[in-house]
């Protein structure tokens, strides 16, 4: 049976052919074509090798367009609802309801994606989410009752995890190539940071420069357009698991050894992000520069994005568990810098520099964590496993925001930076405990060799050895 169209593009270190590629094989003109119409030279960087795969550039561009609104919707909803109803409490409650609904619905959507395929599930799920966003826009515009805002925003919970679907494609295309998959995961994490850095800025600009509903409207259009472009690249789509008669139902990723503990680490990591955002906004407001909070947080995301790309260009060494612990240790150490900056100097400029440096540890931690999720995910359930990781991350962001807000209100803006430092330390301890627990074999292999001088085992009766 012939291989699928996307299997040959697995970034082999040398092209197929009788003559192996290497330093000694560059005899003819380097600019000229290789004998037999082959290309013995590889692209120079890990990322250019990724985009040499047919269809990779197209699905990456579509995914970036679809992922950008993820950083726009909540900010746009807060601006739109607070401006129309004059209540930040109502705006916060509506967005919190949408987050809670996403935590419940997203894993089920991802399970359907694994079973029936990305194109068959992601497109209708996106249409439902877009209709929910448009319903929220109309309810705010027409002055509908408050309960309609909660229902409309909860309907956006069907938004598919586009970042998880993109990572699933890379995992399918680069199976058996851990170095290339490491670069792909780093690229995806850098894309996450870029979208969450630009999304809120774009949303605030649209809502302020045009009209309050502009951010939600543009975000809905971008989401639908990006998902349609992404799912149109069928050659790179991993095959769906489907239903097979007589095969037992696959177990949930939550029942995989090591996965629950890893998801708890994602919750702690999310608490770092959520508490850092609240503490930075409060500190900037306390210094009379509330409008600069977005720029300061963007520097943190920029540092994480740059570090993610640099980390992906390196060849990973050691086990993924060990790398996850080391990256967590770096994050725990660097997250003390913002606390020192506000405690010792009280300068917003110094804080911005500290956040830029501190952000450089978050992307490598997330990249290694996603690599572990890909390795632990049961066969055919990669989207569900990664969506569970994202759900844990979102839950941690919500908890971190709540904890950071309480600390800022009761102990002051500077004390708010103790929460991300404590959350990073907690993530390190949990990651270390998980790595230690999973490094011990689940069961010991049985000893078949009898001690010297022991009587051999009695043979089985002859009546049990029929034909």
N, C-alpha and C positions, 0 to 999 in steps of 0.2 A: 504494500500500500504506500503511495507516495507521501512524502512529508508535507505538512502544511506550508503555505507560502512564506510564513514568517520564521520558520525554523532555521534556514541557513544563515540568518543574520544574527549570529550569537557572538560576534566580535572575537573570532578566532585569532590567535596571535600571528598566524601565518596563513596566507591564502592557499587554497587547495591547488595542487599541481606537483609535478615531479621535482621541481627545484625549490628547496626551502628558502625562505626569506631570511636574511641576516646581514651582518656587516660585510661579509665576504661576497655577497651576491649582488652588490651594487656596481657591477662592472660596466654596463653600457651607460649611455647618456642618461643621467638621472631625470632629466626633463622629458625624455622620450618615453613612448609606451613600452611596456614590458613584453617579452616574447609571448606569443600565444594570446595576445589581448588580455593579459592578466595585469593586476595591479599589486606588485609585491610590497609597495610602501604603505604603511599604516598612517592614518592621520596623526598629528603630532601630540594632541592632548586627549585625555580621557573623554572629555565632553564632545569633542569633534568626532571621536569614534562612536559615541552614542548616537549622534545625529546622522551618522553615515547609514544607519539602518533605515531602509525605505519605510516611510510613513511616520517615523519618529518625530520629525519636525512638525508635521501637520497635527498630530494628536497632542503634542506639547503646546502648540500655539492655541488650539481650541481649549485645552484644559486651563491655560492661563487666563483666557477670557472668561471662562466659567468660574474660575476660582476668585477672581478679583472682587465680585460682589459679596463674597463671604465677609470681607472687612468693611462693607458698605451698609449692609442691611440694618444692623443694630443701631449704628450711629444715625442713619437716615430716619429710622423709626422714632428714636428719642427726639431728634430735632423736630420732626413733623408733628408728633403727638403733643410734645410740650408746648410748641408754638401755637397749636390750635386749641388745646384744652387748658393751657396754663398750669400744668401739673407735671412736674418731674417724677413724682411718686407714681402717677398713672403710667407714664412712659416706661419707667423702670419695671413696674409690675408686668406690663405687656411683654416687654423683651425677655424678662425672666420666665414668663409662661412659655414663650417660644423656645427658649433654651431647654426647659424641662421636657417639652413635647419632642424636641429633637433627640434628646437623650433616650427617649423611649422608642421612637419610630425609626431612627436611623439604623440601628442594628438589623431590624426586620427588613428594611429596604435593601441593605447590603446583602442579606441572606438571599433575597429574591434575585439580586444581581448575580450572585454566585451560581444560582440554580438555573436561571433562564438567559443570562447574558446581559452585558452592559447596555447594548442598544435597545433591547426589548423592554427593559425596566427603567433605565435612566431617563429616557425621553418622556414617557407618561408621568413619571414621578416629578420631573422638572416642570411639566405643564401644570400639574396640580399646585406645586409650590409657587409658580408665577401667578396663577389665579388667586392664591392666597394673598400675595403681595399687592396685586391690583385691588383686591377686595378691601384690604387695609387702607389703601390710598383713598378709595372712594368713600369708605366709612368715615375717615377723618375729614375728607373734603365736604361731605354732605351732612356732617354733624350727627351721625348715627349714635345709638346708645353705647356706653362704654363696653358692655359685654360683647358687642360685635367686634371690637378691636381685639379682644382676647381670642375669639374664635378665628378671626381672619389670620392673625399672626401665628396661631398654633397650626394652621393649615400649611404653613411654609416648612413644617418639619419633614415633609417628604423630599426636601432637597437632597439629591444624592451626594455622597462623599466623593467629589470629583478628584481630590488629591489621592484618596485610596484607590480609585479606579486607575489612575495614572500609574501609581506604584505597582498595582497588580499587572499592568501591561509590561512594565520593565521587568518584573519578576518572571513573567512568562517568556519574554524575549531573551533574557540573559540567564536562563536556567543553567546551572553548572559553571557560571562565571562570577564568583563572589567579588572579585576586584571591580569588574564593570558594574555590578549591582550596587556596590558601595558608592561609586561615582553617581549612579542614577538616583540613589536615595539622597545623596547630598544635594544634587540638583533640585530634587523635589522639595527638600526642606528650604533651600534658598528661595524657591518660588513661593512657598508659604510665607516666608518672612517678607518678601517683596510685596505680595498682595496685601498682607495685613499692615504693611507700612503705607502703601499708597491708597488702599481702600478708604480708610477714615478721612484722609485728606481730600480725596476726590468727592466723597459724600458731603463733607462740610462745605466744600466749594460750590457744588451744584445746588445744595439747599439754600445757601446764602446768596449766590449770584443770580440764580434763576427764580425758583419758587420752592416752598418747603417740601413739596412732594417729588421734586426732580430727582433726588438721590434714590428713592425707592423705585421710581419709574425706570431710570437708566440702569439700575442694578438688575431689575427683572429682565430687561432686554438683553443685557450682557450675559446673564445666566442662561437664558434660552438659546441665544446664538452660540455661545461657547459649547454647550452640551451637544447641540446639533452638529457642530463642526467636529467635536471630539468623537462622537459615536459614528460619524460617517467614515472614519478610518477603520474599516472592518478587518483589514489584513493584519493589524497588530492586536486585535482583541483576543484575549484568552478565551478558550472554549468554555462554554457553560458546563456545569456539572450535570444538570438535568436530573430526571428521575429514572432510576433503574429498578426494574421489577426483581424481586428476590434479594436485593441488596439491603442490608440493615441501614436504618437512618443514621447518618453521620453524627457523631457527638459534637456538642457545642464547643467552640474554642475555649470557653470558660472552664471546661473540664480537662484541658490539656495541662500537663504538669509544667509549672513555671509561669503559665499565662496569667492567672489571677494576681500573683505577686507583682508581675510586670505591669499590669494595669494599675495597681496601687501606686507604683512608681510614677506612672503617667499622671495620676491625680495630684501627687505632690509636686511634680514639675509644672502642671497647670497652675497650681497655687502660687508658684513663683511669678508667673506672668500676670495673673489677676491682681495680686497684691502690689506688684511693682507699678502697674498702671494707676491704681487708686492713689498710692503714696506719691507718685510723681505729680499727678494732677493737684492733689492737696498741697504739696510743697510749693509748686509754682503759684498757686492761688494765694498762699500765705505770703509769698514774696511780691505779690502784686503783678505777676506775669502769667496769668492763667492762659492767655492765648499762646504762650510759648510751650505749654505742656505737650502739645502734639508734636512739635519739632523735636523736643528732647526725647520723647518716646520713639520717634522715627530714627533717631541716632542709635538707639539700642537695637532696633530691628535691622538697621544698616550694618552694624557690627556683626550681628548674627548671620546676616545674609553673606557677607564677605567671608566670614569664618567657615560657613557651610561650603562655599565653593572651594576654598583652599583645602578644607578637610577632604573633600571628594577627589581632589587631584592627587592626594597621597595614597600610597599603597597601604592598606590596613595591615597591622601586625598583631599577632596574638589572637586570642579568642574574642568573640563579640561580647561575652559576659565580662571579660577583663577590661575591654575598652569602655564598656558602659560604666563600670565602676570608676575608671580613671577620668572619664569625661564628667561624671557626676562630682568627683572630687574637685576638678577644676571649676565647675559651676559653683559649688559651695564656697570655694575660696574667693572667687571673683565677685560673688554677690555681697560680700562684706564691703566692697569698695564704695557703692552708693551710700551705705550707712556711715562709713568713715567720712565721706565727702560732706554730707549734710551736718554731721555732728561736729566736725573740726573746722569747717570753713563756712557753711551756710550759704555757699555761692551756687547759683543755678548753673553757671558756666562750668564750674568744677564738677557738679553733678552730671552734666551732659557728657563730659569726658569719661567720668566713671561708668556711666551707663553704656557708652560706646564700647568700653573695654569689657564690661561685665557681659554684654550681649554676645561676645565672641565665644562663650562657653556653652550657650544654650543650643545652638544648631548642631554641633557635634554630639551633644547628649541626645537630642531628638533623632538624629540620623542613626545612631547606634541602637537606640530603642526601637525604631521602626525595623531595623535589620533583624533584631531579635523577634519581633512580631512575625515577620515573614518566615523565619525559620521554625517558629513554634506553631504557626497556623496549620490546621489539618488540611489535607489535600482537598482542593476545590472550595475552600472557605476562607480565602485570603481577604476578600473584600469585607466579609463580616468581622474578621479578626482585627483588621486595621480600623474599621469603623468603631469597634469597641475601644480601641486605643484612643481615637479622637474623642469619643464620648467621655472617657475618663479624663482626658485633657480638659474638655469643656467643663466637666464637673469640678475639676480642680481650679479652673479659672474663676468659676462662680464662688467657690469656697474661699479662695484667696482674696477676691474682691470684698467679700463680706468681712473676713477677718482683718484685712487692711483698713477697711472703712471704720470698723469698731476701734481699732488701735489709733487711727488718726483722730477720731472724735474724742476719745477719752485720754490719750496720752500725748497728742500733738503730732504735727506733720512729720517731724524728723524721726519720731519713734515708729512711724509707719514702715520704715525700711528694715525694721527688725523682722517683719513678717516674711518677706521674700528670702532673707538670709536664713531664717529658721526653716522655711519650706525647702530650700535647697539642701540644707543639712539633713533634713528628714528624707529627702529623695536619695541622698547618698547612702544613708544608713539602710534604707529599704532595699536599694540596689545591691549593696554589699551582702545583706542577709539573703536576698534571692539568689545571688551568684553562688554563695556558699552552700545553700540548700540544694540547688540544682546540680552542683558539681558532684554530689554524692549519688552513686547509682541508686535507682529506685529499688532494685532487688539484687541480691548477690547471686552469681551463677552457682548452680549446684555442683558439689564436689563429686565427681564420678570415680576418682581413683581411690581404691581401698588402701589402707595402710599396709606396710610391709608385714607379712606373716599372718594377715587376717584371712579368714576362710572365705573363699569366693562365694558369690551370691548363688543361691539355689536356682537352677534353671527352671523355666516355666514348664508346667505339665504339658505332655504331648497332646492332650486332648484340645488344647487351645490353639494349636497350630494347624488347623485344617487348611487344605488347599490354598 
